[in-house]
Amino acid sequence: DSGSDTYVSSVSWVQEGGAHLAVGTSDGNTQLWDVQACKRLRLMDGHSDRVGSLSWNRHILSSGGRDSIIVNHDVRVARHKVATL
């Protein structure tokens, strides 16, 4: 899916002890993975540069990018971007 020069730039486990892992990439995407099924569940955009920081608050995943933007993603819904700061 990602280009050959794309790398993982941040990771964060979901807080509720589940098997979900958020992964930020160098191309500005945020991925949500089910690690038990070894399956990517979501690919969320919102950044034009590397995602260097990820933080969970229940079902809201906040991603911070090198582009100086913070995006709040609601991972439960298709239109995931609920706020951009």
Secondary structure, 3 states (H helix, E strand, C coil): CCCCCCCEEEEEECCCCCCEEEEEECCCCEEEEECCCCEEEEEECCCCCCEEEEEEECCEEEEEECCCCEEEEECCCCCCEEEEC
